[in-house]
């Protein structure tokens, strides 16, 4: 079980206990609770003859219960959030483990069930909110992962301020991380090197209704420091036709180089790189056509916390963040609502990476093809039940990556409790 910061939780409990009834009424009237059920089948087939296992195949049922309170009345309002998660094993075995759905020990055997509890204390003054405890930030320098049975989380403190119209500022410290197939809080880490925390600061500003810029700085103590600059622009070209530009640039350097260089990595574990990636997307009716590009130059792999880099080439299997990786992406989406079938969508993409350097390979290549079909039932007794079929293949040159064929089937349902 994981819990929020104990001191923050105890302080909040004392504050709310001494507030008058009308403050508690505001606290409750703005609260909401939701339950998400997610049934997940995952099959990964390793195609290379020397792969350590032939398949990773598991089936599991997950439940995610979220409660978000309102804020008490007064100049400084306080509140609480809670998140309970449970995963149930439906099918797994030691020779097919490692899908990311279920935790497992040295034997490779997954438990019949696992559960987690996350608690967050929060306080609001004007348009500024402080949260302490379990966090799920979705920021360029730190993001949680939600592509398996249960989402990952961090533990720490985060301030979000929207005092100026169009400007959003974030300041925070992340001290622990809980990965998607774990029920324990572990220290922040990168490439197997653990540290005490990651600090972040930055924000985004809407220069115009169609143009938003952003800047963030992050420092994972004794491992790396990082600066990010981003730009998103959306332009209407004609009725039903629009163009979206999403450009991202990172500069990452070592912090506490002696400690990190002890890791076994390309360039002796050194980090000093620049990472540009971006996507141009043209929407025409129900169609969307996208072209993406990235260039990662300098020393070492691109560094980031958790499992999700902020990159347009974060795709189904691969992340394309190894040292020196250049990559192109072609993507196509279609929303069948344009044909009178609301709730049904399709996506396919192809990513090709080259010039990849690792400790064993120079000039390697990787390529991935993904296809998704998803449908949300629009009416009847199964209304709001979602179905998603994902299929992907990953191939590489020079033995850089294990070749993979993968299929996922996810059935989900979201229920608003109040």
N, C-alpha and C positions, 0 to 999 in steps of 0.2 A: 504494500500500500504506500502511496506517496501522499504527502500532505503539504499545505502551504507553510509559509514562514510562521513558526509558532508565536513569536513575539507580536507580530502584526495581528495575528488572529486573536490572541488574548486581549490586546488593546482594543480591538474593534468590539469584541464581546462586552467588555466593560462599558464602553461608550454607549452602545445600543441599549444596554440594560437600564441605564439611567435616564434615557430620553422619555419625554411625555408621550401620551397615547397618540396625539395627532401626528407626531413625527414618525411613530411606528406605522401609522396608517399610510403615509406617503411612501414609506419604505416598502410596504406590501402592495399597494395599489399599482405601482409601476413594475412589479416583478413579473417574470415569465419563466416558464419551465417547458422543456421539450424533451422528447424521447426519440432517439434514432436507433432503428434496428438495421443491421447490415449483415447479410449472408454472403460469404466470400469463398469462391472456389478458385484456386490458383494452381496452374500447372506450368512448370518450366522444364524444358527438355534440353539437356546439354548435348550438343552434337559432336564434340570432339572426342576421339577415342581415349585420350589421356585425361579427361575431366575427372575430378575427385569423386563425383557421384553422377549417376545417369540422369536422375530427375530430382526436382524439388516440387512435390505435390502435396497440398494440404487443403482442407475444407473446414471452415469455422463459422461460428455465429457470434456477432458482436452486438453489444448494447451500449449506448452512450446517453446518459441522463444529464441534462444541463439545467441549472437553476441560476438565474440572474436577477438579483433584487433591484429595486429602485434605490433612490437615495433619500435619506431622511431630510426633513425640512430644515431650513436655516441657512446661514451664510456658508457653512461647511457641512455638506451632506456626506454621510457614510453609508456603506452598503457591503454586501457580501455576494460572491459568486461561488458556486460549487459545481463540480463535474465528477460524476461517477461513471466508471467504465468497467465492462466485464466482457471477457472473451471465453467462448466455450469451444473446445475441440470436438469436431465432428469426424474428422479423419486425418490421421497423421501416422508416421512411423519413423524410426531413427534413420532409415536409409533414404527418406524422402523429405527430411526437415530442411529448414532454412529459407522458407518462402517470405518471411517477414510478417506472417500472420500470427504466429505463436512463439512464445519464448521456449528455449530448450537449454538443457545443461550439457555437461561433458559427454553424456551418453547419447545425445541427439534426440532424446525422448521428450516430447512436449507434455506439459501438464494437462489434466482434463479441463481445467479452468484457471483463469487468473483475473485479478481485479485491481482497480486503482481508484484512489480518491484524491481529487485536487481541490484545494480551497484557496480563495483569493479575497483578501480584504481590499476595499477601495474607498477613496475619499474624493469628493468633488468640491472645488471652489470656482465659481463662475464657469468658464468653459475649459477648465483644467482638471484632469482626472489622474490621480495616483493609484496604481494597483501594486499590491505586494502579495506574492505567493505563486500559485500556478498561473503561467502565462502562455499564450499562443500568439506571439507576434507574427505579423506577415510584412516584414520589412526587407529592403534590399540586402542588409548585412546580417539578418537573422530571421529565419522563417521556420515554422513548424511543418511537419509532413503529415498528409492525410490521404495516402494512397494505398493503405492496407486496411486491416480490420479495425484498428483503433488509431486515433491520431497521436502524434508525439506532443510533448509539452516541455516547457522550460520552467524553472523556478527562479524568481528574482523580483526586481522592482522596475516599474515602467511608468513614466510620466508622459501623458499625451495632452498637449495644449492646443486649443483652437480659438484663442482670444482675438486674433486678427482674421478678418474675413478672407478666405482663400489660402491661409497659411496654417499648416499643421506641423507642430514640432514634437519630437520624441526624444526623451532622455532616459536611459535605463542601464541596468546591470543585470546580467544573467549569470547565475551561480551554479545551477544544476541543469541537467538535461535528462529527459526520459524518452527513450526511443520507442518507435511504434510497436516493437515486439518485446517490450520489457515492462516490468511492473516495479522498477526501482529507480530512484534518482541517483544519477552518477555525475561526477564532476565534468565540467566543460572540457572538451578535448578536441584535438585535430591530429589526424594521422597517428593515433595511438599515444599521443603525448597529452597528458592531463594538466590542467591549470585551474586556478581558483575562480576565475570569472572572465566574462567578456563585457566590456563597456561599450555603449553606443550612444551617439548623439546625431541629430540631424532633423530633416523634415522636407516637406514639399510645399510649393507655392504655385497657385494658379495665376499665371501672368495674364491670361485671357480665359474665357470660358472653354476654349479649345486647346490651350497650351499650358502644360504643367511641367515644372522643373523640380528636381529634387537633389539634395546633397546629404550624405551621411558619412560619418567617421566611426570606425569601430576598432577596438584593440582587444585582442585575446591575449591576456597577460603572459609574457614570456614566450609567446609563439609568433604572433604577427600583428601588424597594424594595417588598416585598410581605409581608403577613401573611395567614395562612390559618387558619380554624377549621372543623373538621368534626365531624359526629356521624353514626354509623350505629347503627340499632337494629333488631333482628329479634325478632318476637314470634309465638309459636305461638298461633293462635286456636282451632284444633280439629284433629282428626286429619286430616292432609293439607292443612291450610289455614294459611298464615302471611302476615304483613305485614312488609315491610321498608321502613324510612325511611332515606334517604341525603341529608343536608343539608350544604351547602358554602357558605362565605362567604369572600371575598377583599377586602382593602383594599389598593390599589396607589397608590403615589405616585412622583413623579419623584426621580431621584438624578443630580445633575450636569446640571441642566436646560438649560444653554446648549448642550451638545453634542447633546442629543437634539432640541431644538427646531429644529435645522438640517434635520431630516427633513421631507419634505412630507407632512403628515398633517392630519386634522381638528383644530381648535383649535390650529393651529400646531405640532402634535406634542406637546402637553402630555398628561401622564398624571396623573390624580387621580380615581380611580373606585372604586366599590364594586360587587361582583359576587356576587349570591346566586343559587344554583341548587340544585335538589333533585329527588328522585324518590321517589314512593310506589309500591310494587309489592306486589300481592296475588297470592299463589300458591295455586291450587286444583287439586290433582292435577297433571296435566300442563300445565295452563294457568297463564300469568302475565300479569296486567294491570297496566300501569304508566301513571302520570300524572306528567309532569315540568313544572317551571316555572323560569324564570330572570328576573332583573331586573338589568340593567347600567346604573348611573347615574353621573353625574359627567362628567369630561372625558376624551376619548380612548378608544381601543380597549382591551380587556383585554389585558394584556401577559403573555407567557409565553415560555420558551425552546423551541427546536425547533419541532415541528409539532402537538403535542397539548396543548391546554388541558385542565385537570382540570374538565370540565363534563359534565353529563348530556346536553347537546346537541352533544357531539362525535359527529357521525354520519358517514355514508358519504362525502358530498361536502363539506358545509359545516361550519363550527364555531360560527356565530352569536355571534361575539365583537366585532362592530363596535360603536362607541360608541352608548350609549342603547338597546341591543337588549333588548326584552321578548320572551319566547318561551314557547310552550306545546308540550308533547309528549304524544302518545298512543301507547302501545306495547302490542303483544300478542306473546307467545311461546307456542309449543306444543312439547312434547317427546313425540314419537310412541311413546316407550317405554311410555307409559300405554295405548296401543292394541296393545301387543305388537310394536312395530317399533323396537327399540333402535338408537341411532345416528343416527336421522333427527330433525332439528329444523327449526322454522320460526320466523321473526321478521318482523314488519312494524311500522313506526312512521311517524308523521307529525309534523313539527315546523313550527310557524308563528311567524315572527318579525316584529315591528313596531316602529315609532318609531325606526328606524335612521337614524343621522346619519353622513355621510361628507363629504369636502371638496366633493362635487358634489350630494349628495342629502340632503334633510331629511325625516324621517318616512317613510323607505322600508320596504318589506316584503320578506321572503324566506320561502319555504316549500319543504320537502323531504319526499319520500315514499321510504322504503326498504323493500325486501323481500329476505329471505335464506332460501334453502334449503340445508341442509348435511347430509351423510351420511358416516358413518365405517363402512367395511365391517367386519363383526363376526367373520367367519370365512372359511376358504378361503384360496387362494393370494394374494388381494388384501387379507387381513386388515390392518386399521389404515390402509389407504389412505383418504384423505378427499377429498370432493368438495364444493365450495361454489359456489353460483350467487348472485350479488348483482346486484340491479337497483335503480336509483335515478333520481329526477328532481328537479331543482332549478329553481324558478321565482322571479322577483322582480318587484316593482313599480317604476316610475319608472326603469327601466334600471339598477337598482342592481347586478345580477349578470348575467353571461352565462347564459342559460337552457341547461340541460344535461340530456340523457338519457344514462344510463351503464349498462353491463353488464360484470360481471367474472366470470370462471370460473377457479377455483383448484383444482388437484389437488395434494395433498400426501401425503408419506409420511415417517414418523419411524422411524428404526432405531437401537436401542440397540447400540452396538459392544462395550461392556463396562461 
